[in-house]
Amino acid sequence: MAPTTPPERATPDQRVPEQVAVPGRPDLLPIIPAPPELDRDTEAMQSKAPFCGLGFARGRLAPQLHQRILESFRANAGRFRPEPDIPWMGSTEPATIPALFFEDRALNAEVSQALKPQHEAWSGMALTESACYGIRVYQRGTYLYNHVDRTDTHIISSTICVDHQLDTPWPLYIEDVDGGVHQVDMAPGEFLFYEGARLRHGRPYPLDGNYHAGMFVHYRPVDLAALAANMKPDTMKQSAVEPEGSPR
């Protein structure tokens, strides 16, 4: 998918955000810190999110489902449109739209339903479908500040790598239940289970390549009130996994 260039965004003198090292982790990619106001919003949302103690873990789409998504992605390439500005998304390429978006509602419903049993097995909870979003195509230079998702509906989530054309890895940054930092690479067809409303995550470094296409699936517990009332940090299992192949 060729990058789309809108003349109205062309501001060549725009400053490129500074990337800083992750404290104590010289092995990780340096990140673009979120602006203070977005960071405060993230902390406030985290404080309201249920604690499940699950962390994150890798998953893989069934080959037939991944092929179905790829076919839709390729068949609708000409129908993707610029996504409205999002506060936690930016770009170092002012002449290129950060993200393009196309929604196939029938496909999204199929993906959400197909992945629900895997998310229930991973979380150990009966779940209700909240949302399936995408396909979103991030373009060269795009970065995503670290953030969390909606606290009322995006409790058990996954981010899916549909396809990409990258010159260098563009990993998902994610903090585990203890605050440890990980950068997780995903190949097309892979996805990551994670606690969307609780774990800080993003891709806070510019995309080096043509594009990364992704989908996002979110669920919430059938009995969210019971989860909030009964699950406490000292009783939850800690199952965050060390990602394989993180950039070093």
C-alpha positions, 0 to 999 in steps of 0.5 A: 500500500503506497503512502498517501500524501495530503498537501494540507499536512505538509509542514517541513519545519515541524520538529522531530520528537526526541527519543530517550533511552528506557531507564536501565534498559540500554538493550531496548529501542529509545522511545518518544515520551508522551506529553505530560497531559497525556501521561497524566490521563493514562495514569488516571485511567490505569488507576480505575482499571480492574487488575487481572494479573494476567499481563500479556502473552503471544497468540497466533491466528488460525491460518484460514482466519489470517488468510480471510483478513489478508484477502479483505485487506488487499481487496479493499486497498483502494478504499482506505481513508485517512483516520481522524487525528488521534491525540496519542498518534503522531508522525515524523513525516509531516507530508504523510498521513499517519494512519489509514483506516477501513472497516469491514463490519462483517469481517470484524464480527467474524474475527471477534467471534472467532477469537473469543474462545481463545481470550476466554481460555487465556483470561479464565473468564467468560467474556462479552465482545466489546469491539473489533477495530480495524484494519488500521494501516500505520505509515512511514514515520508514525509513532504511538505514545504509550497509553491504555485503553478504555477502562469500562470495555477494553479489559481483555484485548489483543493486537493483531499483526495483519501484514507489514512492510518494514525496513527495521522492526517496529515492536509493541512497547508494553509494560507487564503487571510489575511495570517491567518494560518489553518490546515485542515483535510480531510477524503477520498472523501473530497477535498479543493478548494483553490487559488493554485497560491496565497495561501501558502500551504503544509504539513510541518510535517512528515506523521505519518502513512502508506500513504496518497493518493491524486489527484490535479486538477487545472484550470485557468480563460478563461479570465486570462488577465481580471482577472489580470487587474480588480481584486483588493484586496479591491474589492474582497470578503473574503470567507476563511472558518474556517476548522472543526476538525483542530488538537488542 
